[in-house]
Structures are given as C-alpha cells and as structure tokens.
Amino acid sequence: MVASKHVVIVGGGIGGMTAATAIAQAGLPVTLLEAAPQFGEIGADVTLSPNAMKGLDHIGVCEAVAAVGIEPSRQRIQHWQDGRTLIPINRESQRDKYGAPYVTVHRADLHMLLLDAARAAGVTLRTNAAAVATEGTSVILKDGSRIDGDVIVGADGVKSVVRERFETKPAQFTGHVAWRALVPAEGAVKPLADYPGIHIGPGRMVTRYPVRGGTLLNIVFFARQSGWTDEGWAIPADAADLGAIYADWCDDVQALIGAAAQVPLFKWAINARQALPDWVVDGNVTLLGDAAHAMTPFLGHGAACAIEDAIILSRALVAGDNVEDGLRRYVTARHDRASFIQAESNANADRMQGQETNSFGLGEMRDEESLGLFDYDCRTVPV
C-alpha cells in the first residue's frame, strides 16, 4: 500500500468526490479542492448504469442513490417524424442481470450523498480553492497559496488545469450543441415521463428522463451546429431556437419544447478531448473523468467512467508498492476501456443522428448494453 501519502484532488464533481471518498476509506489522507464557493452540482439528470452503481456500492452509497433516484422499468428509442417506437428497452431485470440497478437521478441529489460520504470518510474539503497551475506535487491556487501533497489527481473536468501537465491543447468543439430543461412531469409531458427515452432523427435527437420521484422530467435537446462553441452548464437559451430547429418533429417533441419554454432553458456546446497516450506524468500526477477522457454524451457514460476511474484509482494506490506503481496500475486497468467508450460515444452520435432513421436498429445494435459495458465491475477487476 502507498502508506501515509497525501493525495490532493483538484475538482469536486462526481468523479473527484467519489475518488476522495474511496481513497480516504482506503486509509490515505485526502484533500479535495473545489473552485466554487460551495460544493454542489450544476445540471439536472444523470444516468447511472449498473457498472457505475457498482462503483457507488464500493463506497457504500449505492442503495441511498437508488432511493433518491428512479429505476426505470422501460425506455424506448422513437422516430423523430411520427414518434413510433423503433427500439423498446426493458430495464426490469437490471439488478438480477448485472448485480446492481440502473438509475436516473438528479445531479444535486447524487452529489449531496457523495459529499456526506466524503465527510464521513474524513476527507479535507476546501471550497473557493480554484487551481490555476500545478508545480511538482503542489497545487497553486488563484489566491497565490499552495497546497502540497504527494500525489495530485486532476478531476477538474474538460477544461482541466492539471491536464496542462500532459498537453496544452484546449478541448475541441465536437460539432454538437445541447439545450437542457427541467420541467414538471405533468400535463402533455406526463406520458413521456412515464415512458422515458430518446427521439432520434437526422442531425438531431431529444432525450428525456424523470427524476425526483417522477415529479420532474429532465429534457436534453441535441443538434449538430456550427458557429457557436461556448461551453458551460448555465448559459441561458431561448426556446424559440428549439421551435425552429425541431419545427418538423413529431407532437411528442413539440410538447417537450412547449414545456421547456415555461422554465429556465440552458444551452452549451459539447467539447471533448482526444485520448491521451498516458495519464501519469512525473510518477505522481494523474487524471480521471473528463480531465482524462472528456467524451460526448451519446452513450450516457461520462459519469459512469468517472466513477469507475475513482474506484480503480483508490484500489490501485492500495495495491501499489509506491505512488508511481499505484498510478501505473490504475492506468493499465482503465486506459483501454475509457478510450474505447470515448470512441464509441462519438460513433453512437453518428448512428443515432444518421440520415436514415427508418433503418435504425435493423442491424446489429451498438449501445451501452450490447457493447457489454454494464458487465464491468470496478470493485473486482484486476489492478
């Protein structure tokens, strides 16, 4: 075990919080640095497939997350033009089949449970701690102060400061723009909340999932666009834009747009990263989650990958003879899988937003379940 080594984690999102908890539970001192004035998650819904929930089980919060989330019994993929079901998806047997549930949950609810777990594990939690650079194993904060450790973990997202130790290239615009809204699950959208899923069509798609006991419906609209590349979760948007982009889409989508027009609507450009050949520099600095492998959301596996990274990193540090050995074990266990999911997420955008919607699903499916992603168990894979 990498005994008594102080781990400094930059970024207090889902991946960083999970890693901090898992590493602290393993017996190592951990400091978690968050740029914001308080811990919390911006955004609405997150999908946690069984492989992600196994990771949350490792830190003891799986069932608590399932309790505040929803375990959908069914989902479907629908045609953009007439709303007909192209692919029905049965989720009733996820626990029996994979040993963990499939859950949709509000990000804030998930993050609160992770924060409680981190506190209980003894993690040193610091807010207003924006990292601007790293030097050796020190993190330099915006106020000029330094946080010294023995290991630095960059969990600071697609615009990672820690990643600058690996490359200086910025994140790249993927050609996809997204809009999100959280609406009451009532009226015309109630049937769509009761049967969640995705409408797919040429160059566009719309996904929806209920949260908060089915009282709210999270809606995300995706479209291929150029000329607008601002990345951020809280950029206000105009529902009239959606009306124009999806003008010829079916009545279900029009109902979703109508609901989104009544609540705050936000827009962002989806940026991602090219796969790095390695996630370790100088033997004591590493990355996880979006900082390591920011990907498009078209397999719904960004949060799942971050959670898997976090658990494997904690286990690898325990198994390693020293810091570098632990980090090498982590990369060996994670790099190929994360890079594969990163590539498949991009490919799935092309499959789901192709020009021939009528033929979708007639050939071999390549979604997150058919690719075998749910079978993965970060609690037991070799490190």
N, C-alpha and C positions, 0 to 999 in steps of 0.2 A: 504493500500500500504506500502511496505517496504521503507519508506521515507529516502532519503539522504544517503543511504548505498552505499558505493563504491564497485563496482563489478570489480574484476580482472580476466580477461580471459586469459588463457595460450593456445596459439595456434591460428594462424591467417589464417587457411584454410577456407573452405566453411562454416563449422558449426560455428567456432569461430567468423568469420566475420559477419555472419547472426545474431548470438546471440548478439554480441556487438551492432550492429545497432538497433535491436529490443529493447534491454534493454535501450539504450540511448534514443531512441524515446519515451520510456515509462516514461522518466524523471529521470532515475538514472545515476549517474556518472560512467563511464566505462573506464578502461584502458585495452588495448589489447596488449599482449606481443607476439612477433614473434621472433623465434630464428634466422631466416635468415637475411642477411644484407638488404634485401628489401622485400616488400610484393609481393607475386606472387604465382602462382600455377604451380607445375611440373606435367606433364602428358598431355594428349590430350583431348579426348572427355569425356563428362559426360552426362548421360541421366537423364532428369528431368521429371518425370511423373506428371500428374495433381495435385496430392497431394503435391508434392514438390513445384510446381508453385504457389499453393495457399499460401504457406508459404512466397514465394518471393513477392507475392501480398501484404501481410501484411506489408512489409517494403517498398513497393512502387516501386519495380523493375521488376515485372513480365513481363510487356509488353516490357520493354527495353531488358530483357534477351531473350524473344521470337524473338525480332527483330534482334539480333545478332546471334541467333541460327537458327535451322531448325525445322519446324513442319512436320515430315514425314507423308505422307498420307497412306503409307502402309509399312509393314515389312513382313518377312517370316522366317520360320524355314525350313532348307533344309537338305537333306540326304547327308552324307559325301561321299558316294561312287559314286553316279551318279548325284548329285546336284538337284534332283527333289524336288519340294516344298511339304513338309509334312503338314505344317500349314500356311495358309495365314492369315495375321493380318491386318485388316482395321483400320487405325488411323484417318480417315477423320472427324469423329464426336466427337473427344475428348473434344473440348470446349463445345459443346452443351450437351454432356452426363455428364461431370464432372464439368463444370464451370471453367475450366482452360485448357491451352494447354498442349500437350505432346511435349517436346523439346529435341533435342540433340544440345549441344553447346560445343565449345572449353573451357576448364577449365580457360585458361588465360582471355578470354573474359568475362566469368561469374565473375571471381574474380575481374576484374577491375571495373565492375559495383557495386559489393559489397563493394569494397574499397571506391568508390565515395560516396556511401550511408552512410558508416560509418563516413567518414569525414564530410558529411553534417549534420549528427546527433550529432556531437560533441564528438565522441569517441577519447580518447587519444591513439594514435597509436605509439608503440615503436618497432623498429627493433633492430637486434643484441642483443636481450634480451632472451637468452637461459636459460630456467629454469632448475635447477639441483635438486631442492628439494622444499618442502613446509614445513612451520612450523606455526602452528596456522592458522591465515589468512594472513600470509606473504609468498610471493614467493621469493625464494633465487635464484639469477641469477649467471651465470657462472663467472662473474667478481667479485662476492662477495657481490654485492649490494642487497638490499631487497626492494621489492615493497609491501607495506602494503595496505590492504583493509578490507572490512567487509565480503565479500563473495569471494571464489575462485571457478572458473569454469575451469575444465580441458577439453579443446578441442584440446588436443595435440596428438591425433592420437593413432595408435596401440601400440606405444612404450611410452605411456603416463607417464610422471613423476608424475603428480598429482594422477594417479591411484595407485601409490605406497602407498598412504594413505589408500587404501582399501585392497590391496593384493600385494604381492611381486613376484608372479608368472609371468614369462615372457609370451609374446604372443607365441602361438603354431603354428607350421607349419601344414597346412591343407592337405598336400599331392598334392597341385596344384601349378604348375609353369605357369607363363604367360609371353608373349612377346608382345610388342606393337610397332607400327609404324604408322607414319602419312605420307600418300603418296598423290601425286597429283591425283585427281579424273579424270583420262583421260586414253585413250588407252584401254587396255584389262579390266581394273577395272571400267571403266565408267558405264557399265550396272549394276555392283554390287553396285555402289554408288547411282544410280538412284532407285534401289530396295534393300534397306538395310535389314540386317537380320543376321541369325546365321546358320552355318553348324554344325550339331551335329553328333557324332559318338562314338564308344566305347573308353572311357577314354580320349576323346579329343573333343574340339569344337573351332570354329572360329567365332568371331563376328565382324561386321563392321557397321559403321555409318558415314554419311557425316557431315562435319562441315564447317564453314566459307563460307556460301552461296553455299555449294555444290562443292567448289573448291578443298577441301581436303577430304580424306577418312581416318578415324581412324580405324585401324585394331588391334584386340587383339586375340592372339592365346592362348588357354589354354590346358594344358596336365597334366595328373596325372604322377608325377615323384617322385623319392626318391633320396636322396644323395646330394641335393643342396637346401639350405634353406636361402640364402641371400635375405633380404627384402629391397627394395629400388627402387625408380622410375627411376633411371638414371644409371643402370648398363649395359654397352654395351654388345651386344649379336651378335652372328654370324648367319646369315640367313641359312647357311649350316645345322645348327641344325634343323631348321624347315623343310628343304628339306628331312631330314632323318626321322623325326617324322611323317610327313604327306605325305610320299612318295606314298602311295596308295590312296590318297584322290583325289577328282574329279578335273576337269580342272579349275573350278572357284577358288578353293583353291590354285592350282598351280599358277594361275595368281596373287593372293594376295601375295603369297610368293615371286614371281618374283618382284613385286612392292616393297615389304618390303626390298628386297635385295639392292635396289637402294638408300635407305635413312637410316638415323640413326635408329638402332633397339635396343630396350632395353628389359631387362629380369628381372623378380623379382619373388621371392617365395611369395605365398599368405599366410600370417599369420593372425590369428584371435584369439579371446578371448572367454573363457567360459562366460556365462551370470553371472553377479554379482547378489546377492540377493537384494542389495540396492545400490543406487547411492548417498547417503548422508552420510557423516561422520562428527562428532562433530557439527552437526547442521548448518554448514556454508561452507562446501566444497562439490562440486558436479561434475559430469562428463556429457559430451554429445558427440554425434557422435561416432567415432571409439574408443575413450578413454573409453566410457561406454560399447559399444557393437560392437566391430570390427567384421565384418562378411565377408563371401565370397561374390563375386560379381555376383552370379548366379541368383539373382532376380533384379539386377540393382538398388538396393535401398539403398546403403550406403550413398550417398549424400542426398537422399530424407529423410532418417531417421535423419541425422544431422540437416537438415533444420527444420524438424518438431520439434525436440528437442529444437532447438533455439527459435522458436516462442512460444512453450508451456512454456519454462522456463521464458521468458520475461513476459508472461501473468500471470504465477503463482506468480512471485515476486510482481506483481502489486496487485494480489488478496489476497496475504498472509498478515496476521496481523503482522508478523515479519519474519526475514530471514528464520528460520527453518520451519515455517509454509509454506512459499512460496516454499521452496525446497521440502517439503513433498508433496505439491500439484503437483509439477512438476513430481516427481517420480510416484505418484499414477496415473497420466494421461498418462505417457509414458512407464513405465517399461514393462507391459504385451505386448503391441504392438511391441516394439522394440525386445523383446526376441522372440516373435513369428516370426518376419521377419528374425531374426538371424537364427533360426532353419529351417525355410522354404528355406532360401538361401542354406544352406548345403544340404537339401533334394533335391533341384532342380538340384544341380550338379549331383547327382546320377540319377535323371530322365533323364537329357539331355545327360549324358555321359554313359548311360547304354549299355549293350551288344546287346540289341535287338532294334536297331534304326528303323527297319521296323514297329514296333508296336507303336512307339511314337505317341501320340495324339489319339490313338484309344479308350482309356479310358477317364476318367474324367481329364480335364486339371487342373493343379495346378500351374498357373503362376501368375504374379503380378496383372493382371487384374481380372482373375477368382477368386482369393483369396479376392477380394474386397478392395485391398489396395488403389486404385485410389479414392474411395469414401471419404476417410478420409479428414477432414478439420481442420487443426491445428489452424485456426483462430477462430473457434467456439466450439470445443469440450470442455466439462466442465472442469474447473480447480478448 
